[in-house]
Amino acid sequence: MSTRSIIQHHSQPFHKLPKITLKHLLIALLLLVHLLPIWIVKYFPTQDGPSHIYNAQLFKEYHDHQNFRIRDVYQLNWTPFPNWTTHLLMAMLMYIFPPLICEKIVLSLCVLGLPLALFYFLRVIDRSKVILSLVGVIYSYHYLLMMGFYNFSLSVPVFFWALGYWWKHRSNITPKRLASGQPLVGFYLLLTLTYFSHFQSFFLLVISISVFAGLLFLFSLRTDKTGLSFTGRLRPLLYFVTYMAPVYTVALTYYFSKTQGYGRNYRKLSWLNEYFFNLKSLVYFRNNHIWIGQFLFVVLAVLLFCSLWRRGTKFLGKSSAETRFSFESTDLFLVMFLILTLIYYISPNNIQSGGGWINDRVHIYLVLMLLPFLTIAFHRHLQYILIAILVGLSLWHLAYTVHDNFFLDREIAEMTESVDLIAENSTIVLYLDKPGQRFSAALGEIDYVKPFLHVGSYYCLDNRVALLRNYEAALDYFPVNYQYQMNTRPYSGPKTSYPRQADYVLAWRMTSAGVSKLEQETLGQDYRRIHTAERYILYHLNQYKPDMNWWTDTPNGSRRELVFDFQPKKGTAAPNSISVSPMSKYENQAYQYGWLTESKLTSSSQIEQPDPLFRDAITSTTKADGVFKVVLPNGHYRVTCFFWVDAKNPISLIANGEKVIQNARQTDATGFIKQVYIITITDQQLIQIVYTTGQSWNWCGCKIQPIGHSSGA
């Protein structure tokens, strides 16, 4: 090669940048406009969305031992169930952004992801049909998104990315190319993302890919001209079954574990027909969306008729049977559309194991799966008309959504105006009745989505509050579950058996009759109203004024040191000390000291220990922190804590939000240590949280000594 040619070769750019045209700018503008319903409001109105935000924050904050009430009510569920993606994504984003912004980012991915995924999918199948990705713009806001099913809504674009990726690379996934591994690794990654987003999308993806692989093999038997033996032609299918074997194992294992032995509920045929022909997967807050669904159905039906007509005339025009029965790759999507339609009609709507809205989910897929089969080989003026219709329908759909979100956001803002009244590390429970959940002052009756059902979750953001009516925590396919499951106890609502009275009760959009019944039969004299608004009432558990003189030595008010001896229930306390057993609970300040949480605590003894304060200890595992509260006058104090420790079980302690002891370990062969810290009390209480990074902790007691003068104010 000459020097001149080398220079010319290296002067050429490696990649030619695509030219940005007015068409590209208009498409970008259309997509950005569709983000308006998310970003023009503070609260995006969905049914389950507030609950997902709260539980994602629970997952993120659970490791912080200062969240002792949350850690006492909940436990983490690390099972690799197929419902993780958006919870994990929001939890990670919360390290950078506030919770409401994290939700908007996830929503933006759902809204933009679907049309972009369809664009990729259609471009891979038949790039002449990318116009139909505009249907994805219409479907960017759908019923299941507004229900707050974020994992499923994100799984839909991932489904089409994965299906398009497999279609594009299916011929490259062979033993000869497995050394590089890139196509198969990419395919597995997309399958994994689909699985952890939603199982139904994952299962339908596995079915779709398997159907396509099987049909492609059957059609290849008719069209193969290479003269290969049947075994040779069977080899690609065997490769496919081999790399799909682990996928089938995962899919079938989870499917049977969640379907066998569980009851099922089915929709009536009339309901299924109405939903199918009106494309009611586009309907959420108002019936006006049905017009959009009906118009879109007509457009798709016309395109389907034209596609079938074209295929029919082509079939009749063939001279021989061999050419007459030739197929086009896009025909497979008509077959898959028919299979999904069958699944739609024969599937239950929900299974008692937790799978719900099955028909609604399948409906979205069967509509979008049909798109590659539809012909748009018309005169360009007709194509412009089609584009105008699809864009018009998307903007019509968007206009309703912007309007509804704007007014619902105002109502939600009014319903959350007393959030600042909730104290940290408290509990709150919601009570509601059905009539108030479907009515909006701006929109009237809402027939489909309940946008106010879980708005109470906003009362628990950024304040370490445990929500006792948390539907996700009662289900095994969410990351946060209850510690105390599903037994009826007073004041705790229908979804938890946490054995303490809730600190706050929220009467949520209840009728006057419902409020009256709640106050008379459930709350009684234990609660008082602290805020009354048009659509809710906030109650607070009555508080007892703490007795600042409870530990005085003489009538003139001089004070002595406090010594707490932690020991078994019937143990003998050290001289001049207060006995504290695992059952010594701090109950609503009726007592001036005690354990704040319900975690299981035990006790142990070492009789041979000469120091009486070291003979006994309260103990528990790494899963349960010890949270001990003492009422004290404001002032400065020296606190000495006594522990049993060893090399494997270091002790840490937080006092009033400050980490004062960190990973304290044994200093001699006895394993007994004393740790001293100085603290200033400003809110008449000392809350100590002890925990370990090992297997268990052992706390023998503590001594509290005033330093100088301390006031009771």
N, C-alpha and C positions, 0 to 999 in steps of 0.2 A: 504494500500500500504506500502511495507517495505521501510526502510530507504535507502537500496541499490537501489531499483527501483526508488525512488524519485530522488536520486543523478544521476542515469543513465538518467532519464527523463529530468532533467534540464541541463544535460551536452550535450544533443543533440541540434544542431543548429535549430533555428526556421525556417530558409529558407536555402535551399541548393543552393549554388551559381552555376550558369550554367558554364559548362566547356567551356573555350574559345579554339576553334579549329582553324586550318588553314583556314577552310571554312569561319568562322566568320571574320577573319582578312582580307581575300580577299574581302569579301562583304564590310567591312568598307573601305578598300582601294578604291574599285570601287566607293563608294559614295563620298569619299573625293576627288578623282580625278575629279569628276563631279562638284566640286566647283571651279576648275581652271578658267573657263571662267569669273567667277565673280571677283576673287581676284587677278588675274595677271594683271588687267587693272585698271586704275584710273577711267575712265568713262565707265560704262557698257552701251553698245549701244542699247537702246530701243526707240520706237517712243514716247510714252507718259511718260516714266520714269522721265526725267528731270522736267517735269511739276508737277508730284506727289511729288518729293522731295521739290520743291519750295513751293508748296501749304501746305505741311506738316509743313514746317518752318514758313510760314505765320500764320498757326493756332497756333503754339507754341508761336510765338513772338507777336501776336496781342495784348495781354494785356499790353505790354510795351508802355507807352505813348510817349516814345522817337521815336517810329516808326510812326511819325505823317503822313507821306505820305502814308504808307500802310494802316493806320487806316482811312485815308480820301478816299482812292480808294475802299477799300474792307469793307465788313461786314461779320460776322460769321453767318453760317447757322446751327442752333442747331436741325434741324428736324431729327428725328430718321430714316433716310432713310437707305436702305441696301447697303451702300458703304463706311462704316466708318473705317473698321478694319486697313488697312495698313496705312492710313493717321494718325490715332490715335497712332498706334504702332511706326511709324517713328517719330512723334512729341515727344513721350515719350523718345525714344532712343536718341533724339537730346539733351537731358539734360546731356547725358554722352558722346556721340560720335559726330564727325563731320557729316554733312548731307550725304556725299557720303558713309561713312562707315555705316550709318543707312540704306541706300538703300541696301547695300551689305548684311546686316544681314537679311533684309526682303527677298531678293532674295534667300539667302541660305535656309531660311525656306520654300520657295516655291519649290526649287529644291530638297532638301532632304525630304521634307514633303510628296511628292507624292509617291515615292517608299516605304517609311516607312508606310504610311497610307494604301497602297495596301497590304503590308505584313500583317498588322494587320487585314485588311478586309478579305483577303483570308484565313488567319489562323483561323479566327472565322467561316467562311463558311465551309471550307474544308482544313485542314492544309496540306494535301498531295499536294495542288496546289500552295504553296507559291512560287514555282519556277517562276510562272507567274508574280510575283511582279517585276521581271526584266523588264517587259514591262513598268512599271512605271519609271524605270531608263531611258529608251529611251525617254519617254514622259516628263522627268523632264525639258527639254528645248523644248518648243512648240511655235507655231505661236503667240498665245495670250499672252504668257509671254514676247516675244520679241516685241510685240506691246506695252508693258508697262502696260498691264491690271493686275496690281498687286493684286487688291482685288479679281478678279476672279481666278487668278492663285493660290492664297492662299485658296480660297474657295473649290477648287477641292480636295486637301487632307482632308480638314475638312469634306467635303461631305462623303468621304469614311470612315473616323473615325466615323462619326455620324451614317451612315448606318450599319457599323459593330457593333457599340455599341448597336444599337436597336436590331439587329438580335440576338446578344448574350443575351440580357437581356429582350427580349420581353415577355417571360413567367413569369418574375418576377414583371412586372408592373401590379399588381392586387390590389384590395382594401385591401386584407390581408397584403400586403407588402408595402402599401403606407405610413404606420406609420413611417417606417425607411426612406422612400423617396429617398434613394440613387439612384436606377436605374432611376427613373423618373426625379430627379433633374439633374443627369448627362446628360440624354437625352435632357432635356430642355436647358441646358447650351450649348450643341453642336449645337442644333437647333438655338439658339440665335446667336452663333458665325457664323454659316453659313449665317443666315439672314443678319447680319451686314457686312459680307464679300461681298456677291453678291446675288441679288434677284433671278437670273436665277438658280443658284445652289440650293438655298433654295427651290424654287418652284419645281425643278426636284426632290429634296430630298423628299419633301412632297408627290409628285406623286408616287415616287418609293416605299416609305414605305407603302403608302395606297394600292398600287397594291399588294405588297407582303402580307400585312395583309388580304386583301380580298381573294387572291388565297389560302393562308394557311387555311383560314376558309373553303373555298369550298372543298379543298382536305381533310380537317379533317372530313367533313360530310361523305366521302366515307370510310375513314380508321378508324373512331372511333369505338372501340369495348367495350366501357364502358357501353353502354346501356342508356346513358343520353338522356333526352328528347331534342327535337329541341331547346327549350328555354334554357336548360342548356348548350347545345353546342354553342348557340348564345352568351352566356354571355361574353366570351373573346373578341368577336368582338365589343360588346357594350362598354366594358371597353376601348378598343382601340379608338373608336369614341369619347368617353368622354374626354380622356386626349389629344386627337388631336383636339378637338373642338376649343380651343383658337388659335391653330396653323393654322387651316383652316381659321379662321376669319382674322388673319393677312395676310395670303397668298392671299386670295381672295380679300380682301379690297385693298391691294396694286396693285394686278394684274389688277383689273378693273379700278382703278384710272389712270393707266398708259397705258391702251390699248383702252378704250372706247373713240371713237370720234377722234382718231388719225389716220393719214394716214400710210400705210404700203408699204414696197418695198420688192419684192420677187426676189430670184435668179432664173435664168433659170435652167431647168432640166439638161441640158448638163453640166453646172457649178457644180451643186450638185453631179452629177455622177462622174465627174472628181475628185472632192474634196474627195468624199467618197472612191472611189476605189484606189486612190493614197495616202490615209492617209495624205492629205496635211495640216492637223493640225500640222505636223512636219516640214513644210517648211516655212522659213522666209527670209533669206538674199539671198539665191541662189537656183536654181532649182536642184542642185546636191542632195539636201535632198529628192527629189522625189524618187530617187533610194532606199533610206532607207525605205521610206514609202511603196514602192511597195514590197520590200523584206519582210517587216513585215506583210503586208497584205497577202502575200502568206503563210507565216508561220501560221498566225491566221486562214486563210481559210482551210489549211490542218488540223489543230487541230479541227476546227469546223466540217469538213467532218468526221474525225475519231470519234468525239463525237456523231454526228448524226448516224453514222454507228453502233456504240456500242449500242446506245439507240434503234435503229431500230431492230438490231438482238435480243436484249433483249426482245423487244416487241413481235417479231414474235415467240420467243422461249417459251412464256408463254402458258400454256395449257388452262387457263380459262380466260374469259373476265375480271373477278374481278382482277386477278393478272396481266393481260396484261395491264390494265390501271392504274397500280400503278405508283407512281411518286417519283422522287428524289428531294430533296430540291433545288439542283442546277438547276433543270429545270426551276425554276422561273426566273432565270437570263437570260435564252434564251428568255422567254416571255418579260421580261423588255427590253432586247436588241431590240426586234422587235418593241415594243412600242416606244422606243427612236428613232429608225430608221424612223418610221412613223412621229414622231414629227419633225425630221430633215428635211424630205421632204415636209411637209405641212406648216412649220413655215415661217413667213416672215424673211428676213435677218435683217431688222431694222424697228422700230416703231418711228414715229416722236416725241414721248414723250421723247426719249433719249435712248431707248433700241436698241443696235446694235450688229452686229456680232453674231446673235442668232444661225444661222446654224453652225458656227464654234464652238461655245461653246457646243452645243448638240453633235457634232461629237466626241469631246473628251470623253464625258460620254458614248456614245453608244459603243465605242471601249473598254473602260475599264470595262463596265458593263458586257460584254460578258465573261470575264476571268473566273469567277467561274464555268461556264457551261463547259468550255473546258476540255477535258480529257488529262491527261499526264500519264495515266497508261500504260506506255511502258516499255520495257526492259531498265535497268539502263543505258546501253550504248547510247540508243536513247535519254534518258533524258540528258545525258552529252552533246550530240550533240545539243539538244535544248538549253541548258544553254549556250553553246559556241556561238550559233547563236545569241541569245539575247544579250549576253555581247558584241559580235563583232559588232552588229548593234549599240549598245549604244556608243561604243568607236568610231565607224565611224562617227556617228552623233556628238559626242563630238569634234572630231578632226576638223570638219568643223567649229564648233562654236568657238573653241579656235582660229583658224586661223582668222576668220572673226572679232571676237571681238578685237584681237590684232591690226589689221590694222585700224579698225574703231575708236578705242580708240586714235590712233595717229592723225587721221584726226580731231576728236573732240577736242583734246588738242590744235591743231593748230588754231581751230576756237574759242577758248576761251582765247587766249593769251593776249587779251586787257581788260580782266575783271577788272583789277586794275584801269582802266581809269574812271570807273563809280563812281560818288560821292554818298555819303550817302544821304538818304531821297530824292532821285530823282526818275524820271519816265523814262521808256524806252519802246519803241514800236518796234515790228519786222515787217518788210515788206519782202515778199518773193514771188517768182513765182514758178510754178509747176516743170519746167524741172530740176532745180537744186536739188530738194529734193530726187530724186531717183538715183542719180549718185554718185558713190564712185570712187576715183582715184585708189584704190586697187582692188575693186571688180567689177567695171563697173556698168552697170545698175542693180538696185535692184528692183525686180518686186512686192514685197509684203509689207515689212515694210519700213517706212521712218525714218531711224535712226537719221537724222539731223533735223527733223521738229521742235522739241522743245528744241534743244540744247541751244537756247538763254536764257532759264530759268536759266542756270548756271551763267549768268551775274547778277542775282538778289539774289544770295545766300550770306548770312552773311554781307550784306551791306545796309539793310533797304530799298531796292529799290522796287518800285511798277512796276510790269510788266503789261502793258496796253493791251497786246494781250495774254490774259490768258484764254484759252478755258474753263477751269474748272469753272472759276468764273461766266460764263454765264449760267451754268447748275445747276438746283436745287437739284441734287443728289451728290453735293460735299460740303465739310465743309466751304469753303470760296467763297463768292459771291461778285459781284460788288455792290457798293453803287449806281452807276449811270448806268442804264441798257440800252444798245442796241439801242441808237439813234445815227445816223451818225453825227460825229463832226470831224473837221479837226485835223490831226496829231495824232489821238488817235487810229488808226487802226480799223479793222472791228469788234472788239469784245467788245468795251466799248464806253461809251459816256462821259468819264471823260472830263470836260470842259476846261482843260488847255492843252497847247502845251506840248508834251513830251520833256523832257530834252535831251534824247538821242534817236536816230533812228538807228536801226541795219538793214542794207540791207543784207538779209540772203540768201546766195547761189543764188543770182539772176543773170540772164543773163545780158550782157552789155546793151542790149536794154531795159530791165526792169529797170536797174539802171538809165539810161538816162531819161526814162520817169518819174521815181520817183523824180529825182532831178529837172526836169523842171516843172512838174505839181503839185507836192505835197510839196516838201521841199522849193523850191525857194531860196530866199536870206536869209531866217531865220536860216539856218543851214550851218555848215562847216564840212568838213571831219577832223577827228582827228586820224583815223587809217584806213589804207587800207591793206588788206591781199588778198590772192588768192581767197578765197571763201566768203568774206564778207567785208563790209565797215561800219565803225562806224561814225556816225555824232553826233555833239553836237549843241544844240541850242545856237545861238550867245549870248554872255554875254555883258552887259554894265558895264563899269568900274564904281564902286561906287564913288560917290562924297563925299569925307571926309570933305569937307568944307560946306556942305549944312546947317549946323546948327550954323555956326559961327555968332558971334554978331556984329563984326566990321571988316573992311577990313584988319586989322592987324592980324586977326585970333584968337583973344581971344574968349573963349567959355562960354556959359551959360548953365544952367540946361535945360533939355528937359522935358516938361510936356505934356502927352497925355491924352486927355479927351475923354473917350469912351461914345458914345451917339447916338441917332437916326440920320438918314441921314440929316435932316434939323434942327437939334438941335443947340443950342447956346453954344459954348465952353466957359469954364472958362477963365478968363483973363490970357493972356500970355501962353496959351496952344494951342496945336494942336488938332483939332477935328478929331476923328476917328470913323467912322460909321461901321456897319456890311458890307458895300460895299467897304471899303477901302482895296483893295487887293494889295499885294506886287507882282507886275508883272515884273518878270525877271529883277529886279533892275532898271527899268525905274523910279521907285519911291524909296525913301530911307527908307520907313517903310510901314507896312501893314500886313494883314492877309495872311498866306501862304497856307491855305487849302480852300477847296470848301464847307466844312460843313456848313449847314444852321445856321446862327447866327441871333439873333433878338436883340431888344433893349427894355429897359423899363426905366421909370422915376419915381422919387419921388419929386414932385415940392416943397413940404414943407421943404425939407432938406436945411438948411442954407448954408452948405459948397457946393459950386458949383461943386466940383469934385465928390461929392457923390450923386448928383442929378440924374445922368443918369448912365446906365450900359449896357454893351454888355452881352448877356446871351445866354445860350444854355443848352442842356440836357447832361446827363451822356454819351450818345452815341457819342457826338461830342466835341472834345477838342478845345480850343482856342489857336491858334498858331500865335504869333505876332512877326514879325521880324523888327529890327531897324539896319540900317547901322551906325557904330560907329568907330572912330579911336581906335586903340589898346591902352590899358591902364587900369587903375583901376577906378571902378565906384561904387557909392552907388545907389541902386535902391529901390524905395519905391512903393509898389503896394497897391491899394485901392479896397476893396471888400465889397459887401453885403453878409453876411453869416447868417446861423442859425444853430441850433443843428443838423438838419437832412442833411445839405448840407455843409460839411467841404470843404475847398479849399486846393488844393496842386498845386505847381508850380515847373517846371523844367526850369532852365536857362542854356543854352549851355551844356546840358547833365548832369547837376548837380541838384539834388533835393534840392532846397533852401527853400521851404515852404512845410510842410507836415501836412495835416489834420488840418489846422487852423480853429478855431471855434470862434463864437461870444464871446466877452469879456464883453459886457454890453447889456442893453435892446434895444439899437438902432440897433444892428446887423451890424454896420459899423466897419471895422477894417483896420488898416494899417500894412503892413508887410515889413520889411526892410532887404535887404541882400547886401553883398559886392561881386563884381565879377571882374575878370580880363579878358579883351577882348584881344584875340591873333589873331583872324582871321577876324577882322573888321566887326563883326556882333554880335548882341545879339538876340537869339531866345528864347522866353519865351513860355512855354506850360502850360496852366492852365487846370485843370480838377477837377472832384469831384467824390467821391464814393457814393454821394447821388443822388438826382434826377436832380439837375440843379446847374449851377454856374453863378455868377454875378460879372463881373469885371468892375470896375468903371474907371480905368485908372492907369497910372504909371508915376513916376517922376525919371529921370535919371540924376545923378549929378557926374561930374568927380571928382576924388580924385587925387590931385597933377597933374603932367604933363602926358599927353597922346599923343602919336605920331600917325601920320597917316600911319605909315609903317605897 
